[in-house]
Amino acid sequence: MLHYRGKVFRPPFEENSLLIEATVGCSRDKCAFCSIYHDTPFAPSPMEDIESDIRFIGRNRTLFKRVFLVGADPFCLPFNRLQRIGELVGEHLPRVETIGCYASVRNILAKTPEQLSELAKLGYARLNIGLETGLDDVLAFMDKGNTADEAREALARLNEAGISFTLNLVMGLAGAGRGIENALANAAIVNEAQPQLIIVTALNVWPNAKLHDYVESGKFTPPTLREVIEEEAAFLRATELRDTLFFGMHELNPVRVNGTLPHDRDFLADELEAGIARFPDYQLDAPIRQIDRADGGLRRTGRTS
């Protein structure tokens, strides 16, 4: 049996990956919009557990072609540990082609270019990175822990090392009245970085996140439903990408689209703008509704009229 001590989350595209827990919780856990790991103290998984899991899978001769290291940001682990994990995968799981995980800008900048190149040789690829926004004041307000220029530097280092990556963006994170500004800032970074995949989600104000308190106190005004949809369409139209998958199918997204950029760029933007007509004006012009998980399912709360 594999060792899982913490919450297990994976991106949708990792459904066929072997999930090996490398860390528990989040190494920083300060982002104002996130509360996933508030009740989970951070800790690296014992190396003996990781090695035991990899050896166990290897003995069973599975057909996994990819390993995804579980935890909020396993790329925070020291280079030597990531290197050792890569070596163990190569030794015991010869069918595995790539190793991925969640990573932050800070995690990446903590590694030297030489270390990143070595990790690329060991198969590290398709890191999943929370860019969230390209606006410095929003990054600071949300306590993301990095600037836009630092994000650019981290992504440039990955490209130089040959490590592909996914970027996550939150539509509406800049708040009411700033959707187009946020869209253009995000597009500027992704156009420079040329990620393999972009995943977008609409902002959700989780009840136990700092952002919820900011909304209650009037410190942050959420965007309207209309603004969120228009922001995503504006972002797409501003992209200049060569070959990037676009995934906007998250359960939080009011209009769901996906395709390949640049081929589907205008079609996807048109679909988003046409989707606005599916909602009555009273919903479009009200702040986005909060979605909360309760009783094993999804529960919508907040203004509906």
N, C-alpha and C positions, 0 to 999 in steps of 0.2 A: 504493500500500500504506500502511495506517495504521501509526503509530508505537506500538509496545508494547515497553517496555524492562523492565518489572517483571512481577510476578505479576498475573494478571487474575482478580479475583473479582467476582461480582455476586450480589445477592439473587435468589431464585427468580422473583420477580415482574418481574424486568427481562429476561426471556428475549427479548422482542421489541424491546428498546431498542438504540439505537446506542451502542456503548461507545467513549468517547473518553478516552484516558489523560491525566489532569491532574496526577497525582502518582505517584511511585514509592515504595513502602514506607510506613511509618507515621510520622507526625510526632512521636510520643511513644514508642511501642513499649516500654512498661513494665508493662502489665497482666500480673499473675502467671498468669492462666489462659490467656493467648494466646501463641503462638509462631510465628504465620503469617509474620511479616515479620522475624524475627530475622536472616535471612541477606540482607536487602535494605535497604541504606542508604537513608534518606529523601532525596528530592530532588523539587522541583517539575519538571514537564515543561517543556521549553523552549516559550515562547509561540509561537515560529515553527512548532514541530511541531504544536501544538494547532490553530493557524490553518490550517496546511497540510491537516490531517486534515479539518477542517470544510469547507474549500473543495473538497477532493477529493470528499467525499460529496455536497456541493451540486451539483457538476458532473455527477454521475451520476444526479441527479433521483430519489433514493430516496424510499420512502414511509414512512420512520421518522416516528413521531409523538412520540417521546420520546428524549432523550439522557440517558445515565447516565455521569457522569464517573468514570473508574476510578482507584483508589488507595484506601489504607486510610481516609483522611479528607480528601478534596480540599477540604472546606469550611474547612480550615485556611488555605487560600490567602488572601492579602489581598483585601479587598473590591474594590479596583480590578481585580485580575486576574479575579475571578469575574464582575465586571460586564462586562469586555471579552469574556469567553467567552460570556456571555449575549447580548451585542450581535452577536457573530459568528454565533451560532446563529440569531438572528432575521434576520440579513441573508442568510445563505446557505442556511438550512434552513427555509423558510417553512411547511412542513407540521408542523414540530416544535411541540408544544403545551407541553411541560414539560421541565425539566432537573432531574435528581436526582443524588445522590451519597451516599456515607457521610459522616457528620458526628459529631462528639463534642460533649459539653456545653461543653467548653472552646472549641471552634471557634465555637460559636454565641454564647457570652457575649463573645467577642472582637469581635463585630460590634455596632454601635449599632442601636437600633430603627429609625432612619432608613435605615441601610444594608440591614437585613433587608427593610424595606418596598420598597426599590428593587430588590432581588434578586427579590422576589415578582413585581413588575411585569415583570421580564425572563423570568419563567416558572419560576423555581426552586420546586420542589414535591416532595412525597413524599421528603424527606430520610430516610435510613436511619440511625437513632441507636442506639448500644449503651447502653441504660439499665442492663441486666444485673441490678441489684438496687436496692431502695430502702432498704437498711440501711446507715447510715453506717459502722459498724465494719467491715462486709464490704467496702464500697467502699475504705476505707483499707487493709485487709489485702490486698486484691487490687491495690492501687496503681492504682486507676482514674483518679485525678487530679481528682476532683470529689466534692462532697457531694450528698446527696439534695436539700437545699434549692437548691443550684446547678442541679441537674437541673430542679427545678420552675420556677425562674426562666427557664432557657433555653427550656423548652417553652412557658411563658407568652409569652415574646417571639415565638416562632414563630407561635403562635396569633394574637397581636395583629397581626403582620405579614401574616398570611394565607398562611403557608407550611405546608402539610400535612406529616405525618411518620409514619414507621414506628418503633415501639419494639421492640428486641430484649431478651428476658429469658432468663436462664439458670436453669433449675430445678435446685436443689441447690447453688447457689453459696455459700450460707451454711454448708454443711456438715451433718454428722450432727446430728439433734435439733432443727434450727431451720427445718425446711421450712414449717411453718404460719406461723411468725413472718415468714419471708421472703415468703410468699404474700400476707399481709395488708399488708405494707409496700409491695409492688409494686402491689397493687390500689389502695392509697390514692393513689399517684402517677398511675397510668393513669386513674383515675376523675376526677381533677382535670384531666389533660392532654387526655383524649378524642382519642387518636391515630386515624389513619385505619386503621392496621393494626398488629397485635401478632404478632410471631414469637417463639415459644418453642422453646428447645432444652434438652435435658438436659445437665448438666455432663459434660464429658469431660476427663480429665487427660492432656494431651498430653505425650509423653516429654521433650521439650526445653523445656517451660515451667517457670517458677519453681514453679508449683503442684505439679508432680511432685516436686520436691525437698522441698516442705513436707509432702507425704504421706509420703514416704520417711522423713523425720526425725520424723514424728509431730506436726508443727506444725499440720496440717490433717487432719481425719478426714472422708472422703467420706461422703455420705449413702447409704443403702441404696436399692435399686431401688424398694422399696415407698414409701419417703419421697419419692422424686422424683415418682412418679405421684400420690401423695396431695397433694403440694404444688401440682401443676398443677391438680388438681380443686378444691382449696381456693381457689386464686387465681381461677379462673373464677367460683366461687360468690360471691366477694366483689366482683366487678366490677359497676359501675353505669355502663354505657356506652350511648351513644345510637345509634351506627351505626359499628361497628368490625369489620373483618375479623379473624378469629383463625386463625392458621396454626401448627399444631403437627405438621407432617408431616415434620420433619427426620429424616434417617437415624439420628440419635442418640436419637430419642425412642422409648421402649419401647412406648408406646401412641400411635398417631398419629390425630389428630382435626383437623378444621378446620370453620369455619362463620362465621356472622355474629352479633355480639353487639349487643343482648341476646337476640335471637330464639332462638338456639341454645344459650344459656348452660347451662341445666340439662341439656339433652340431652348436650352435650359432657362436662360434669362426670360425668354418669351413665355415659357410655361409658368414661371414664378409670377410674372406680371399678370398673366391671364388668371392665375389662381386667386388673385385678390378678389375677383368677381364672385367667388364662391361664398364669401362671407358678407353678412349685412354690415352696413356702415357703423352701427352701434358697437359691433365687435371690433371692427377694424380700427376704430378711433379710440378705443379704451386700452389701458395698459395691458400688456400681455398677461395671460392668466397663469397662475402658478400650478405646476403639476407636482403632486406629492405621491409617494408610494405608501399605500396603506392597505392592510388586510390582504397582502400578497398581490395586489394589483395596482393600477394607476387611479388616482383620484384628483380631479381638477378642482381647484379652489380659486377664490378671488372674484373679481368683477366679471359678470357675464352680461350686464346690461347697463 
